[in-house]
Amino acid sequence: TSLYPHMFWTPQGKVLLTGPDRQASLLDTATWTWQDLPAVPTARVWGSAVLLPGGTAGSSKAMLIGGVDLPDNLTATASTVTIDLGNLAAGWTAGPAMVHPRAHLNTVILPDGALLSVGGGIGQDGIGSLYSGPVYESELLPAGGTAWTAAASQAQERTYHSTALLLPDGRVVSAGDDRPGQQYTDTAEIYSPPYLFKGARPALSWAPAAVPYGTAFQVATPDAATVTKAVLIQTGAVTHANDMSQRSIALNLVRTGATLTLTSPAGVNAAPPGYYMLFLLNAQGVPSVSKMVQLSTGAPAPPAPPANLAPDASFTSSPAAPVAGGLVTLTDTSTDADGTIAGRAWDLNGDGLFDDATGPTAGRTFAAAGTYTVAERVPDNGG
């Protein structure tokens, strides 16, 4: 196959090869033999590929997104195709077409199961440039959706050698594109998905640092009553429009009063050992800020949450676009999973002393434009 093949570890305990040319195969690492799969309908050079979100048993479905059908074509396609290892007789099936044709794009799995495709361009123009026709507008495919929809546009070109990663707070960073003249001056941009504008986020106050496979474990949250879903998303590793490490695994969830009990994936085939971001989501699909959890065959039995958890300190500021000489108001939004917030203290001048204000709100006028540091300290009723 071509350079930078799209490869994924599957619940079958085999490696799935899905292009970027038309070849598709499964590698059995026990015998080091290949099994040919139905050929990809067209080549997907410079395209993106993802292992679609799955449950605790893992995912057997892959999607190929965009790319170029070399050598027959030099321009990108908007089409997508999927394959299900649990139903190989169906072969490759057409998926929803993107809004824009793209090559050199990046696709990120979001905590709510949606796919975000960013950047890319036409593929390669007549003079051999891999940076031509940049696509600025991003697009989203909802979990289980049948159509991509346009999303926010990026400010800068993100084509060949660009990257995109999910951040632990549920946002996405997009960076790179080493086009001539920008190799050493490039920037990064951060995207806030629509779920961050659907109301308050559930708080994840505590999770065990490591868990073994197939094990029930508890997490602490003050929002247990409204949490409807928990997912693990493996930390990413992007190269050449593909992140073969990212995978999203929905966990079994049991609510008992204010306690949430989750069950880790069944085994290493469902979720390879390593570090994962654990997100809690509510019915609106709004994710918490994640906690990092290590899946390991040698992890000890996970402990119960501590008797007294530290509060989750947070605050908002307004206006969203402050101006020099205008008042900035800070409003406390802190929560405590096992008690109440007992007080508030503010450091508004960045001196490290929390002696500038108390109470649920505080304000400061900044005389000049610039970057300033403010902080809040909140104890709970347990001290």
Buried (B, 14 or more C-beta within 10 A) or exposed (E): BBEBBBBBBBBBBBBBBBBBBBBBBBBEEEEEEBEEBEBBBBBBBBBBBBBBBBBBBBBBBBBBBBBBBBEEBBBBBBBBBBBBBEEBEEBBEEBBBBBBBBBBBBBBBBBBBBBBBBBBBBBBBEEEBBBBBBBBBBBBBBBEEEEBEEBBEBEBBBBBBBBBBBBBBBBBBBBBBBBEEBEEEBEEBEBEBBBBEBEEBBBBBBBBEBBBBEBEBBBBBBBBEBBEBBBBBBBBEBEBBBBBBBBBBBBEBEEEEEBBBBBBBBBBBBBBEEBBBBBBBBEBBBBBBBBEBBBBEEBEEBEEBEEEBBBBBBBEEEEEEBEEEEEBBBEBBBBBBBBEBEEBBBBBEEEEEBEBBEEEEBBBEBEEEEEEEBBBEBBBEBE
